[in-house]
Amino acid sequence: MATTVTGTARFAGKRVVVVGGARGIGGAIAGRFSAEGARVSILDRLVDEGSRQARLIDGHFHEVDLIDPTDTEAVAGEAIRTLGGVDILVNSAGILRLGPLLEVTVADWNTIFSINARAMLTTMQVAARSMIAGGSGGKMINVASMAAKKGGANEGAYAASKAAVIALTRVAALEWGEFGITANSLCPGYVLTEMGAETRTDEDVKKWSGYSPLGRLGETGDVAGVAAFLASTDADYLTGQAINVTGGMVMH
Ligand SMILES: NC(=O)c1ccc[n+]([C@@H]2O[C@H](COP(=O)([O-])OP(=O)(O)OC[C@H]3O[C@@H](n4cnc5c(N)ncnc54)[C@H](O)[C@@H]3O)[C@@H](O)[C@H]2O)c1
């Protein structure tokens, strides 16, 4: 069941940057903000999908490879300049590599941490500088995972990188609160996207659906709706939190 949009354009006039917005959860978040009146820039390495999604939502697309810190900083700056500033930053890009702890290599660890955590720090720094200079505060929403809270066999480096996302977000909330910036992370459960699709079986879907009291997996719209809430004025007094969007698979 996708989240439906009702009411007025909550984000009219707002400038939103969605990192990893070409598809999946980030794509749904970009679509949700656009549907509620925002101007949206998508950053992603997938040029075809990112350009298509940007056209669909009448937004902008900027190609970036988050593994490269210099590229990430430059492209984030370019996206913010194109919008004339940034009010809402969403970091949804991420990669998953599965494997037992005994087989995690330093190269895998570094790649996962570079994309899932270090690149997030870079886009947050660029956005925070702009938000602080703008003087009107801002909202940051970083996509972590339930893996950060409950672990997950074969998800060693991934789960650790997502725990880093939660910690980084809390530090941002502490350091930038005085500038009116809130920072929260989202911890999705199991959402049907391209991520993990290559190894997913019907049995996995059935098993994981059973872990939710709601009896189903998540949809991208489920996460987008909570992202929109966190970016709205209804969440002005909410910062430093790691919100589960797991259909009750995780309750702490
Ligand atoms: N799908 C799930 O079950 C699930 C669960 C918990 C958390 N998450 C998190 O949600 C976020 C979105 O994942 P998704 O499920 O939509 O997967 P997805 O693969 O569809 O989306 C990830 C996006 O990140 C982009 N990206 C990855 N590496 C990049 C790089 N080096 N440079 C630029 N862009 C890059 C991809 O191109 C893609 O558009 C991720 O951070 C993921 O870890 C997903």
The ligand as an ORCA input file, in Angstrom:
! r2SCAN-3c Opt
* xyz 0 1
  N      15.606     -1.968      0.540
  C      15.691     -2.263      1.838
  O      15.172     -3.282      2.311
  C      16.437     -1.342      2.767
  C      16.351     -1.601      4.142
  C      17.003     -0.768      5.032
  C      17.731      0.294      4.555
  N      17.822      0.526      3.224
  C      18.611      1.679      2.783
  O      17.794      2.515      1.996
  C      18.613      3.259      1.088
  C      18.036      3.154     -0.308
  O      18.129      1.806     -0.729
  P      17.134      1.158     -1.787
  O      16.543     -0.030     -1.164
  O      16.267      2.210     -2.350
  O      18.177      0.609     -2.878
  P      18.514      1.082     -4.339
  O      19.707      0.291     -4.735
  O      17.321      1.033     -5.206
  O      18.915      2.632     -4.166
  C      20.190      3.041     -3.779
  C      20.564      4.254     -4.617
  O      21.879      4.673     -4.216
  C      22.633      4.945     -5.378
  N      24.055      4.773     -5.160
  C      24.677      3.658     -4.680
  N      26.002      3.829     -4.735
  C      26.240      5.066     -5.257
  C      27.409      5.787     -5.577
  N      28.635      5.286     -5.395
  N      27.285      7.031     -6.077
  C      26.059      7.558     -6.297
  N      24.909      6.904     -6.034
  C      24.999      5.662     -5.523
  C      22.120      3.928     -6.384
  O      22.469      4.268     -7.713
  C      20.627      3.931     -6.111
  O      19.940      4.886     -6.879
  C      20.023      2.682      1.207
  O      20.810      3.515      2.027
  C      19.783      1.340      1.888
  O      20.901      0.897      2.600
  C      17.187     -0.262      2.315
*
